[in-house]
């Protein structure tokens, strides 16, 4: 029952051995059942997933070697097999994303950039992750392991996006990012090289000279105006940085009053519409929600035990495929059952949130959709044959 999907995939990826692909489908099913990335846990599911009498009688240690062997041969095999395997998983992920409502368009689409970090014993792990916002959900489309704890540098981010230019068309899209993702060269590259608009939160104490040096009110006068005018949600000012025009925006912080929060949120944007920019930044929180789903709320990403950046990126790609399936199934459920979507409104922040998230709803449906590996393969084959018409993806 596995062969039809494997045969279909090998029409485009003939260089990937069939037994590698069969191992991939087994690992996808094991993670779906175990909801973890820890191979020591996944080994207990291999016999059940394979479904043969011999597999069920095989020792757990042999199943563990079966799992580790997949990551070893894909990453360390001569040639470009690692890149090809990532391309295959990315293509599978994209064709499922393409089935989501309004996923194809590019202009005005939001991208979200952030990182998640932890340690695997003595090894430092940081996944710099780029997500695309579709149906209100931040869906990862690219990741790189920086192998360190702490902020990424401008050079690392520019190199990451330069690599992604071969796979994605960013022109006309809008990048949202938090305070760690700043830098004059970085901003310049976003506009001149990658043709991206951006809305980035700034640290409270930076770029004062650019703001105060531009015509109009000083930074302090802008804050005072916002304090006086209670009906205003933000004030802005046009500034020039290295010859590029930007808008410096000061917004009210909906979390003001919290001990660790500032009175205002400071933004820098290349968008002309400052109201749109101020409202758009609220969507950045969705990438934090997705990280939580990938970790403690879903598949326990931080339980990952594989060693080496390439193996970790391969595991993340597999995990992301399952994440996208959950989003697709959850979105379809709510589309067919709109009354089941319960929402609550944060009146202070002006944000409406779903009580039971699309991901959690999809996760509950996941095992009904893919109860066995043969069913999972039929499910994936259905999307594979469709292809995708995404304006922003070349893969």
C-alpha positions in Angstrom: 0.0 0.0 0.0 3.0 2.3 0.4 4.3 1.8 -3.2 1.8 4.1 -5.1 3.0 7.2 -3.3 6.7 6.1 -3.5 6.4 5.4 -7.2 4.6 8.7 -7.8 7.3 10.7 -5.9 10.1 8.9 -7.7 8.9 10.2 -11.0 10.3 13.6 -9.9 12.9 12.3 -7.4 14.3 9.2 -9.1 17.7 9.8 -7.4 16.2 9.1 -4.0 16.1 5.3 -3.3 12.6 3.8 -2.7 13.6 2.4 0.7 14.5 5.9 1.9 11.1 7.1 0.9 9.3 4.2 2.6 11.3 5.0 5.8 10.2 8.6 5.5 6.5 7.6 5.4 7.1 5.4 8.5 8.7 8.2 10.4 5.9 10.6 9.6 3.4 8.1 10.9 5.4 7.4 14.0 5.6 11.1 14.9 1.9 11.5 14.3 1.2 8.7 16.7 3.8 9.5 19.4 3.6 13.3 19.1 7.3 13.6 19.8 10.6 14.0 17.9 12.5 11.8 20.3 13.8 8.7 18.5 14.0 6.7 21.8 10.2 7.1 22.0 9.5 6.7 18.3 11.2 3.3 18.2 8.3 1.9 20.2 5.9 2.7 17.4 7.9 1.4 14.4 6.7 -2.2 14.7 3.0 -1.1 15.0 3.4 1.3 12.0 5.1 -1.2 9.7 2.3 -3.6 10.6 4.0 -6.9 9.7 4.4 -9.8 12.1 8.2 -9.7 11.7 8.3 -5.9 12.5 6.2 -6.4 15.7 8.5 -9.1 16.9 11.7 -7.1 16.2 13.5 -5.7 19.3 13.1 -2.0 20.0 16.9 -1.5 19.7 16.7 -2.6 16.1 13.9 -0.2 15.4 16.0 2.6 17.0 18.9 1.7 14.6 16.4 1.8 11.7 15.4 5.4 12.6 18.9 6.6 13.1 20.1 5.0 9.9 17.6 7.0 7.9 19.0 10.3 9.2 22.6 9.1 8.8 22.3 7.9 5.2 20.3 11.0 4.0 22.7 13.5 5.5 26.0 11.7 5.0 25.4 10.0 1.7 27.5 11.4 -1.1 25.9 13.8 -3.5 23.0 16.1 -3.0 20.6 13.6 -1.4 20.1 15.7 1.7 19.1 18.8 -0.3 16.8 16.6 -2.5 15.1 15.0 0.5 14.5 18.5 2.0 13.1 19.6 -1.4 10.8 16.6 -1.5 9.4 17.3 2.0 9.1 21.1 1.2 7.2 20.3 -2.0 4.8 18.0 -0.1 4.3 20.8 2.5 3.7 23.4 -0.1 1.1 21.4 -2.0 -0.9 21.0 1.2 -0.5 24.7 2.0 -1.8 25.5 -1.5 -5.1 23.8 -0.5 -5.8 26.4 2.2 -8.1 29.3 1.3 -6.4 32.3 -0.2 -2.9 30.8 0.1 -1.8 31.5 -3.5 -1.5 35.3 -3.5 1.8 37.1 -2.8 1.3 40.9 -2.7 0.6 42.2 0.8 1.1 38.7 2.3 2.7 38.7 5.8 6.0 36.9 6.6 7.0 36.4 10.2 10.6 36.0 11.4 11.7 34.7 14.8 13.9 32.1 16.4 13.5 29.4 19.0 16.4 28.1 21.0 17.3 25.3 23.5 20.1 22.9 24.3 20.4 19.2 23.5 22.8 18.1 26.2 25.9 20.3 25.5 24.8 21.3 22.0 23.3 24.7 21.3 20.3 24.8 19.0 18.6 27.9 17.5 16.1 27.5 14.7 15.8 30.8 12.8 12.4 30.4 11.3 10.5 32.2 8.5 6.7 31.7 8.5 4.0 32.8 6.2 0.6 34.0 7.6 -2.3 32.0 6.1 -5.8 31.7 7.6 -4.4 33.6 10.7 -1.8 30.9 11.3 2.0 31.3 11.1 3.2 28.4 8.9 6.9 27.7 8.8 8.3 27.7 5.2 12.0 27.8 5.9 14.4 27.2 8.8 18.1 27.1 9.6 19.9 25.9 12.7 22.3 28.7 13.7 23.9 26.4 16.4 24.1 29.0 19.1 22.2 30.7 21.9 21.5 34.4 21.4 20.4 36.8 18.7 21.2 36.2 15.0 23.5 38.7 13.3 22.6 40.8 10.3 25.1 38.8 8.2 23.4 35.5 9.2 19.9 36.9 8.3 21.0 38.3 5.0 22.7 35.0 4.1 19.5 33.1 5.1 17.3 35.3 2.9 19.8 35.2 0.0 19.5 31.4 0.0 15.7 31.6 0.2 15.6 33.8 -2.9 16.1 30.7 -5.1 13.0 29.1 -3.6 10.6 32.0 -2.9 9.5 35.2 -4.5 9.4 37.8 -1.6 8.7 40.9 -3.7 5.8 42.9 -2.4 5.4 40.8 0.8 5.6 42.3 4.3 8.0 41.0 7.0 7.0 41.3 10.7 9.7 40.9 13.3 10.6 41.6 16.9 13.3 43.7 18.5 16.1 41.3 17.9 15.8 41.6 14.1 17.2 45.1 13.7 20.2 46.7 11.9 20.8 49.3 9.3 22.3 47.0 6.8 19.6 44.5 7.4 16.9 47.1 6.7 18.7 48.2 3.6 18.9 44.6 2.3 15.2 43.9 2.9 14.3 46.9 0.7 17.0 46.9 -2.0 17.9 43.2 -2.4 14.8 41.2 -1.4 12.2 43.9 -2.3 10.4 43.3 1.0 8.4 45.8 3.0 8.8 45.4 6.7 7.3 46.3 10.1 9.9 45.8 12.9 9.7 46.6 16.5 12.6 48.7 17.8 14.2 48.8 21.2 13.2 51.9 23.2 16.6 53.6 23.1 17.8 53.4 19.5 17.7 55.5 16.3 16.9 58.7 18.3 19.3 60.8 16.2 17.5 59.8 12.9 14.1 60.6 14.5 15.1 63.9 16.1 17.1 65.0 13.1 14.2 64.7 10.7 11.7 67.7 10.3 8.8 67.7 12.7 8.3 66.7 16.3 11.1 65.1 18.4 10.7 61.6 19.8 9.8 63.0 23.2 7.2 65.4 21.7 5.6 62.5 19.8 5.3 60.5 23.0 3.8 63.5 24.8 1.3 64.0 22.1 0.2 60.4 22.3 -0.2 60.7 26.1 -2.4 63.8 25.6 -4.6 62.5 22.8 -6.3 59.5 24.3 -8.2 58.8 21.1 -5.0 58.3 19.1 -3.6 54.8 19.0 -0.3 55.9 17.4 1.8 58.8 16.1 4.3 58.6 13.3 7.1 60.5 11.5 8.9 60.1 8.2 12.7 59.7 8.6 15.6 58.9 6.3 18.1 56.2 7.1 21.0 55.6 4.6 18.9 57.3 1.9 15.9 55.1 2.4 12.6 56.6 3.6 10.9 54.9 6.6 8.2 55.8 9.1 9.0 55.8 12.8 5.8 54.8 14.7 5.0 55.1 18.4 2.0 53.0 19.4 0.2 52.4 22.7 1.3 49.2 24.3 -1.8 47.0 25.1 0.2 45.4 27.8 1.3 48.7 29.4 1.2 48.5 33.2 2.8 45.0 33.3 6.1 45.2 35.2 8.2 44.1 32.2 6.4 46.1 29.6 7.0 49.6 28.3 4.4 52.3 28.0 4.7 52.4 24.2 5.7 50.1 21.3 8.2 51.6 18.8 8.1 50.5 15.2 10.0 51.1 12.1 8.3 50.4 8.7 8.8 50.9 5.0 5.0 50.9 4.5 3.4 54.2 3.5 0.2 53.4 5.4 1.1 53.8 9.1 -2.2 52.6 10.4 -1.9 49.4 8.4 1.7 49.0 9.8 0.6 49.5 13.4 -2.2 47.0 13.1 -0.1 44.5 11.2 2.5 44.2 14.0 -0.1 42.4 16.2 0.0 39.4 13.8 3.7 38.8 14.8 2.5 37.0 17.9 1.2 34.2 15.7 4.7 32.8 15.2 5.0 32.5 19.0 1.8 30.5 19.0 3.1 28.2 16.2 6.3 27.6 18.2 4.2 26.6 21.2 2.2 24.2 19.0 5.4 22.6 17.6 6.7 22.2 21.1 4.7 21.7 24.3 1.2 22.0 22.8 1.8 19.5 20.0 4.8 17.6 18.8 7.4 18.3 21.5 10.1 19.7 19.2 12.6 20.2 22.0 12.6 16.5 22.7 14.6 16.1 19.5 17.6 13.8 20.1 19.3 13.7 16.6 22.7 15.3 16.5 24.0 17.7 13.8 22.4 20.8 12.2 21.4 18.9 9.0 19.6 16.1 10.8 17.8 18.6 13.0 16.7 20.6 10.0 15.5 17.4 8.4 13.5 16.4 11.5 12.0 19.9 11.6 10.9 19.6 8.0 9.2 16.3 8.7 7.5 17.8 11.8 6.4 20.8 9.8 4.7 18.6 7.2 2.5 17.2 10.0 1.9 20.7 11.4 0.6 21.8 8.0 -1.7 18.7 7.7 -3.1 19.7 11.2 -3.7 23.3 10.0 -5.3 22.1 6.8 -7.7 19.7 8.6 -8.5 22.1 11.3 -9.3 24.9 8.8 -11.5 22.6 6.7 -13.4 21.5 9.9 -14.2 25.0 10.9 -15.1 25.9 7.3 -17.6 23.1 7.2 -18.7 23.7 10.8 -18.6 27.4 11.3 -20.6 27.3 14.5 -18.0 25.2 16.2 -15.5 28.0 16.1 -15.7 29.7 19.5 -14.0 33.1 19.9 -13.2 35.5 22.6 -12.3 39.2 22.2 -9.6 41.0 24.1 -11.3 44.4 24.2 -8.2 46.2 25.5 -5.9 44.9 22.7 -8.8 44.8 20.1 -7.9 41.2 19.1 -10.3 38.4 18.5 -8.8 34.9 19.3 -10.1 31.4 18.7 -10.8 29.5 21.9 -9.9 26.1 20.3 -7.1 26.8 17.8 -7.1 25.6 14.2 -4.0 23.5 15.0 -5.5 21.8 18.1 -8.7 21.0 16.2 -6.6 19.6 13.3 -4.4 17.6 15.7 -7.6 15.9 17.1 -8.6 15.0 13.5 -5.1 13.9 12.4 -5.3 10.3 13.5 -8.7 9.9 12.0 -7.3 11.1 8.7 -4.1 9.1 8.9 -4.8 6.1 11.2 -2.3 3.9 9.3 0.8 4.5 7.2 -1.0 3.2 4.1 -3.8 5.8 4.7 -1.2 8.5 5.3 0.4 7.7 1.9 -2.9 7.8 0.1 -3.6 11.2 1.8 -0.3 12.6 0.7 -0.5 11.2 -2.8 -3.8 13.0 -3.3 -2.1 16.4 -2.7 1.1 15.4 -4.5 -0.7 14.9 -7.8 -2.4 18.3 -7.6 0.8 20.3 -7.5 0.5 24.0 -6.4 -0.1 27.4 -7.9 1.5 29.5 -5.2 2.7 32.9 -6.5 5.4 33.1 -3.8 7.0 29.7 -4.1 9.3 28.2 -6.8 9.9 24.8 -5.1 
